[in-house]
């Protein structure tokens, strides 16, 4: 996402000239860019960085953690036992296991 400034039209032209045509959409104070792959997103970020444009990145879905909720477990179940069972039985390695009360 690129911060929308008073000279965002020349910025968009510069991005289209250096990187190529890109799908963009105005969204409030930002210009949202849509790429087809993670590699394209990384190369676009490189162009924005080299031209010193104000931007920020939303983490791609492929890099976001998966959140899972398991209902119906007993309250006195140890979290470490659950984490170990997930690895042994389902080969699901988890970064963090939390018991909700």
C-alpha positions in Angstrom: 0.0 0.0 0.0 1.3 3.4 -1.0 0.4 6.5 1.0 -1.6 8.8 -1.1 0.1 12.2 -1.4 -0.7 15.3 -3.5 1.6 13.9 -6.2 0.4 10.3 -6.3 -0.4 10.4 -10.1 3.3 11.0 -11.1 4.2 8.3 -8.6 1.8 5.8 -10.2 3.2 6.7 -13.7 6.7 6.1 -12.4 5.7 2.7 -10.9 4.1 1.7 -14.2 7.2 2.7 -16.2 9.7 1.0 -14.0 7.7 -2.1 -12.8 5.0 -2.5 -15.4 1.2 -2.3 -15.4 -0.3 -3.0 -12.0 -3.8 -3.3 -10.6 -4.4 -0.5 -8.2 -7.3 0.9 -6.2 -7.8 4.0 -4.1 -8.8 3.1 -0.6 -9.0 6.1 1.8 -5.6 7.6 2.3 -3.9 4.7 0.6 -3.4 3.3 -2.9 -3.7 -0.5 -2.8 -1.7 -2.6 -5.2 -2.6 -6.1 -6.2 0.0 -8.5 -7.6 -0.4 -12.1 -8.9 2.3 -13.7 -6.8 4.6 -13.3 -3.8 7.6 -12.8 -6.1 5.8 -10.0 -7.9 5.0 -8.4 -4.6 8.7 -8.5 -3.5 9.9 -6.9 -6.8 7.2 -4.2 -6.4 8.4 -3.5 -2.9 12.0 -3.2 -4.2 10.9 -0.6 -6.7 9.0 1.4 -4.0 12.0 1.2 -1.7 14.5 2.3 -4.3 12.3 5.3 -5.3 11.9 6.2 -1.6 8.1 6.2 -1.8 6.0 6.1 1.4 4.6 2.6 1.6 3.7 -0.2 3.9 3.2 -3.9 3.4 0.4 -6.3 4.5 1.9 -9.7 5.1 0.9 -12.2 2.3 -1.5 -14.9 3.3 1.1 -17.6 2.6 3.2 -16.2 5.4 0.5 -15.6 8.0 0.1 -18.1 10.8 -2.9 -20.5 10.8 -5.2 -20.1 13.8 -7.1 -23.2 15.0 -9.7 -23.4 17.7 -10.5 -26.8 19.2 -13.7 -27.0 21.3 -14.9 -29.6 23.7 -11.6 -30.3 25.5 -11.6 -30.8 29.3 -10.6 -27.7 31.3 -7.9 -29.6 33.2 -6.1 -30.7 30.0 -2.4 -29.7 30.1 -1.4 -27.5 27.1 1.9 -29.3 26.7 0.1 -32.7 26.4 -2.1 -31.2 23.7 0.8 -29.7 21.8 2.7 -33.1 22.0 -0.4 -35.0 20.7 -0.8 -32.6 17.8 2.7 -33.3 16.7 2.7 -37.1 17.3 -0.8 -38.0 16.0 -1.4 -35.4 13.3 2.2 -34.1 12.5 0.9 -30.6 13.1 3.7 -28.5 14.5 2.4 -25.5 16.4 4.2 -22.3 17.4 1.8 -21.5 20.3 -1.0 -23.4 22.1 -3.2 -21.4 24.5 -6.1 -22.6 26.7 -9.0 -20.2 26.7 -11.1 -20.0 29.9 
